Amino acid sequence: MTEQSQITPARPGAPFSDADITAKGEPRAKVALERLDTLWFNTGTLCNIECIDCYIESSPTNDRLVYLTLEEMKAYLDEIERDGLNTREIAFTGGEPFMNPDMNAMAEEALSRGYEVLILTNAMRPMMRPRVQDPLVALIAGYGDKLTLRISLDHHSAEAHDHLRGKDAFERTLEGMRWLKSKGARLAVAGRTIFGESDAASRAGYAALFEAEGFDIDATNPGMCVLFPEMDERVSTPEITTACWGILDKSPSAVMCSSSRMVVKRKGAAKPAVIACTLLPYSPDFELGETLAEANQPVALNHPHCSKFCVLGGASCSA
């Protein structure tokens, strides 16, 4: 037997199981970090409610990602400035960010340094507590449109929204939005496309709601009314190969991990970590290191969310 005949070629495995090749043996697409336009901070996975199909499984008891502190967050802003990364936006997600006691202080730190700030919130009870409202009002008054609050409003009808988030959740979120409107806050909305409506029908429904409520939100603007595609990992989706960019007429530059990273702190960890994507906080394959410098490396599109959400869905979490 010759030496060559003893060599067994690597065989492709199951879909999304190999960082370099797909199940069909084709080279997997990878995305380089071209610029750090947005740095996300996950403030912790605790949330005041538990939604059906929450991609991060946030709940009143899930503390797999613990609260980030102001001092931990400042270290990353210092790194941005020291290394001249020219980051535009600092964004916060959870869980429910306003459950983190440092949320307003972290937003103020970023705003005071000149960043745009985006906070994702359900605008419910955690935000409506007086000890949260008072400093939030000051931030709205002091920084104006540099601060955007993107409200989780899964659908423009109470019935569909409450199906996912619980009885009366729609009205409680609208109460929070009305309060923010009264304080002059810049509002955006994040909805979902799992209800069988076309994009046009969804946006028309949101537009009617915004007009009825007097919310200054452009439902036709995908940056202000973000409609997230379904993210059910059980539903089959194609793997993205290097050839897909030409086939789909898409660019790696349009994929979220070309311009953003997210900081998380895992329960029991001594330090936060930087991960590739807001959608994959628990996957060790997408953890890139403890610093932004370490996280400046290509990301293999080796997860169904990469395909369905970012490439085929064309969605982005950033403003």
N, C-alpha and C positions, 0 to 999 in steps of 0.2 A: 504494500500500500504506500503510495507516494505521500510526501508531506502535505501537498496541496489537497489530496483527497481526504485527509484527516480533518481539515478545517471545515467546520459546519457554519454556514452563514447565519447571522442573527435573524431570528424569525420575528416578525411583527406580532405583537400581542393583542390584547383587547383595546378598544378605542380609548384614547386619552390615558394610556398607561406608560408611554415612553416619551420623554421630553424631546427626543430628536426625530423620531419617525412615527408615522400614523399606523393604524392597524393594517392598512394596505401596503405598508412599506415605503410610503412616500415621505420626503423630507418635511418635517413639521415647520410651520411658519413661526418665526420669532420676531419680537418687536424690541428695538433698542430705545432707550430713554433719550429722546432728542433734546428735551428741555424739561425742567421741573416747573411747569406752569402752575400746578396746583399741588399743595401738600395737604393731605387729609389727616385728621386725627380722629381715631375712634375713641370716644370719651368713656366707653364701657358698654357692655351688652345689657345691663339692667334697663328695664323699661316698665312703665306704669301699666301697660297692657300687653296681651299676648295675641298676635295676629295669626290668622291662618296663612300658611305658606311664607312666613317671614324668612327671607334668605339667610339671615344671621341668627335665627331662632331666639330673638330677644324676648325677654319676659321679666316679670317681677322677681324671678329666682335665678335666672341665668347670669352668672358672674364669671364666665370663662374668660372674658376680657374685662379687666378691672378698671377702675377709674384712673385716667391719666391725671397727673398733677400739673399745676402751673409751672413749677420748676422743670419738670420733664419736658414740657412743651417748649419752654424758653430755650432749652439747649438745642433744639432743632432749628429754631429761628436764628440762633447765634451761628449755627453751622451754615445755614443759607447765606447769611450776610458775610461770614468769613470767607466762604468759597465763591462768592459772587454768582450765585445761581439764578438771580433775576426772577425769582418766583413772584407771580402776580397775586395768587389767591391762597388763603388759608381756609380750609373747610372742616367742618365738624359734623360727625355722624355718630350714631350709637347702635343699639339702645336708643334711649331718649336722652339727648345731650343735657337737657336742663335738670336731670337728676344728679348730674355731677356737680358737686358744690363749687368747683373751680370754673364752671362754664363761662360765666360772665367775665371773670378775671382773665381767662385765656383769650376770649374774644377781644377784650380791651387791649391786651398786650399786643395782639396781632394788628389791630386797627391803629394803635398808637405808633407802630413801626411803619405804617403806610401801606399795609396789605389790604386787599379786598377780603371780606370775610363772608363765608356762607355757612349758615347753620341749618341743618335738617332737623325738623321737630314735628311732633304731632299736635303742637299748640294746645295741649290739654292741661291737666292739673299741675304737673311739675312746672310748667312755664307760668302758670297763673298764680303761683304763690307770691305773696307780697315781697318776700325777701329775694325773689328772683325778678319780679316785675320792676322794682324800683331801680336797680342798676341797669336793667335792660332798657328802660325808658331813657336813662341817661346816655346809653350807647347810641340809641336811635337818634336822639336829639343832637348828640355831639358829632356823629360820623355820617349821618344821612344815608345816601345811596351806596356808600362803601360797605354797608352791612345789608345782606339779604337773608331773609328767613324763608326757607323753602318748606312748605307745609305738606305733610303726607295726607293727601286726599285721594284715596284710591279710585274713587268714581265720583261723578257729578250728581249721583242720586244717593239719598240716604240708605235705601234698601241694599244696594250693592256694596257701598262702603261699610255699612254695619255688618253685613254678612262676613266680612273679613276681620273687622276690628271690634265687634261687640255692640250690644244694644246702646243706642243713643250716642255712639262715638262720633257720628257725622255732626250732630248738633253741637256737641261739646267742642269739636274742632272748629266749627264755624264761629262759636263764641270767642275762641282764642284769636281767630283771624279778624273778627270784628274789633276786638280790643287792640290788636296790633295796628289795624287800619286807623283807629282813632288816635294812635300815637305817632302816625306818620311813617310807619315802617315800610320798607321796600319788600314786597311779598312775591313769592313764586310758589308753584305747586308741583308736587310729584304725584302722578297718577299711575295706573296700571292698565294694561291692554289685555286682560284675561277674560273679558266679559263678552267677547264675540263681536264687538263693534269695530267698524273701520276707524282709521285714524281721523278721518274727516268728521265722522259722527261723534267720536269722543270729544274732539276739540270744539265742535258746535255745542255739545252739552255743557262743557266747562265754560264756554263763552257766555252762554245764557245764564249760568249760575253766577259768574263774575259780574255780569251786568246787573242782575237782580240784587246782588249784595253790595254793589258799588266798589268792588275790588279792582284796583288798577293793575290787572294782570292780563297780558296779551296771550290769549289761548292759542293763537296761531304760531307763536314763537316757541320753538322746541327748547330753548334755554330757560324760558320762564314757565312753561307748562310742559314738564318732562313726562313723557308717557313710557314707562318701563315695560319691555316685553316680558312674557312669561319666563320664569327661571326654574322650571321643574326639571331637575337632573334626571328624572325617570323618562323624560321624553327625548327620543333620539334626535341628534343633531349632527351634521357633518363635521368632520375634523378639518381644520384649516391648514392647508399645505402652502409651500412657497409659491406654487403655481396659482393659488386662489387669488392673489392680488391682481393678476392680469385678467383672470377669468371673470372676477366680480367687478373689475374696474374700481378697486379700492386701494387705498394707500395705508401702509403701516402707520403713517403719521396721524391718521384719523382715529386710531385705536387708543383708548384711554391710557394704557400703560406706556405710551410714548411720551406722555406729558404729565404723569402724576404718580405719586406713591402714597401709601398710608402708614401711619404710625399706630401701633397697637401695643397694649401691655397685657400679656397673658397672666392668668392667675398663677401665683407662685413664682413668677419670673422676677429676677433682680432688676432687670432693665427693660425698657420698651424695645420693640423690634420694628423694622421697616419691612412692609410687605408690598407686593406688586399691585394689588388691586383691592378696592373697597368691597368687592363681592366675595372674596375668598379669604376671610380672616382666619380660618381654622386649618387651611391646607399648608403643611410644612413645605411643600414644593414651591410655594410662592413667597416664602420668607427669605429675605435677601441680605439680612445683616442687621446690626444695631445702629448703623449710621447711614446718612444719606449717601456718603461716598461709597460705602459698601453696596448700597442698593442701586448704584449706577451700573447696571448690567442688563443684557438682553433678557426678555421674558419669553419663554416658550408658551405658545397658546395651547396649553395641554389640559384644558378643562372645558366641559360643555358650556359654561358661562362665557368663555372666551368666544366661542362660535356663535351661540344664540343671541347673547346680549350685545357684545361689542362689535363683532364683525358683521354678522348677518342682520342683527337688529339695529346696528348703527347708533346705539345709545351711548350716553356718557353721563356720569354722575356730576361732573363739574358744571359750573355756570357758564 
